Amino acid sequence: MTAVLSPEEVRERIEAALPGSHVEITDLTGTNDHYEALVVAPQFAGVPRIAQHQLVYRALGEVVGREIHALALKTMTPDAWGNGTKNGGTK
């Protein structure tokens, strides 16, 4: 049986890899293996969205596809978040 990662452990892994980031993790099923993550990080400035997602996947390493079966990502820079694009919307 595969070990599970709590939402807090997922958040801590991402924050450790992306210092200064703000991370919110939602367990979508209550089973600690299907998550949604909002990651706001200064490292994303000037970086295409696909590369932003790759940074998050790299932070989680081999647990994606094992302990984490699904991960829905929302990534943005602090400026984008501060300008009202939270949750992909506008102010």
DACOR-V965184 format. One record per residue. N is the residue number from 1. RES is the residue in one letter. OMEGA is omega in radians with two decimals (999 if undefined). BURIAL is b if it has 16 or more other ideal C-beta (glycine too) atoms within 10 Angstrom, else e. D_LAST is the distance of its C-alpha to the last C-alpha in Angstrom with 2 decimals. Layout:
n & res & omega & burial & d_last
N & RES & OMEGA & BURIAL & D_LAST
N & RES & OMEGA & BURIAL & D_LAST
This chain:
n & res & omega & burial & d_last
1 & M & -3.12 & e & 44.82
2 & T & 3.08 & e & 41.70
3 & A & 3.11 & e & 40.20
4 & V & 3.05 & e & 36.65
5 & L & 3.08 & b & 33.90
6 & S & 3.06 & e & 31.87
7 & P & 3.13 & b & 28.09
8 & E & 3.12 & e & 28.86
9 & E & 3.10 & e & 31.27
10 & V & 3.13 & b & 28.85
11 & R & -3.11 & b & 26.23
12 & E & 3.13 & e & 29.06
13 & R & -3.13 & b & 30.28
14 & I & -3.14 & b & 27.00
15 & E & 3.13 & b & 26.43
16 & A & -3.12 & e & 30.06
17 & A & -3.11 & b & 29.70
18 & L & -3.10 & b & 26.43
19 & P & -3.14 & e & 26.93
20 & G & -3.11 & e & 23.95
21 & S & 2.99 & b & 21.75
22 & H & -3.06 & b & 19.57
23 & V & 3.03 & b & 20.59
24 & E & -3.12 & e & 19.86
25 & I & 3.06 & b & 22.48
26 & T & 3.04 & e & 22.74
27 & D & -3.01 & e & 26.20
28 & L & -3.04 & e & 25.71
29 & T & -3.08 & e & 29.30
30 & G & -3.10 & e & 30.72
31 & T & 3.14 & e & 33.26
32 & N & 3.05 & b & 31.90
33 & D & 3.06 & b & 32.02
34 & H & -3.02 & e & 28.91
35 & Y & 2.87 & b & 25.72
36 & E & -3.13 & e & 22.06
37 & A & 2.93 & b & 20.93
38 & L & -3.12 & b & 17.66
39 & V & 3.10 & b & 18.90
40 & V & -3.02 & b & 17.16
41 & A & 3.08 & b & 19.96
42 & P & 3.13 & e & 20.89
43 & Q & -3.11 & b & 23.58
44 & F & -3.10 & b & 21.15
45 & A & 3.11 & e & 20.56
46 & G & -3.08 & e & 22.09
47 & V & 3.10 & e & 23.16
48 & P & -3.08 & e & 22.73
49 & R & -3.13 & e & 21.06
50 & I & 3.13 & e & 24.56
51 & A & 3.05 & e & 25.91
52 & Q & -3.14 & b & 23.12
53 & H & 3.12 & b & 24.19
54 & Q & 3.08 & e & 27.78
55 & L & 3.13 & b & 27.30
56 & V & 3.11 & b & 26.15
57 & Y & 3.11 & b & 29.02
58 & R & 3.13 & e & 31.41
59 & A & -3.10 & b & 30.40
60 & L & 3.06 & b & 31.39
61 & G & -3.01 & e & 34.51
62 & E & 3.12 & e & 36.91
63 & V & 3.05 & b & 35.34
64 & V & -3.08 & b & 33.03
65 & G & 3.05 & e & 35.28
66 & R & 3.13 & e & 37.47
67 & E & 3.09 & b & 36.00
68 & I & -3.10 & b & 32.51
69 & H & -3.14 & e & 32.93
70 & A & 3.14 & e & 29.33
71 & L & 3.06 & b & 26.23
72 & A & -3.05 & e & 22.82
73 & L & 2.90 & e & 20.80
74 & K & -3.12 & b & 17.17
75 & T & 3.08 & b & 17.45
76 & M & 3.07 & b & 15.35
77 & T & 3.05 & b & 16.01
78 & P & 3.12 & e & 15.02
79 & D & 3.13 & e & 13.40
80 & A & 3.13 & e & 11.20
81 & W & -3.13 & b & 10.37
82 & G & -3.14 & e & 9.92
83 & N & 3.02 & e & 7.57
84 & G & 3.11 & e & 4.81
85 & T & 3.07 & e & 6.96
86 & K & 3.13 & e & 8.50
87 & N & 3.06 & e & 10.58
88 & G & -3.11 & e & 10.16
89 & G & 3.08 & e & 6.93
90 & T & 3.12 & e & 3.78
91 & K & 999 & e & 0.00
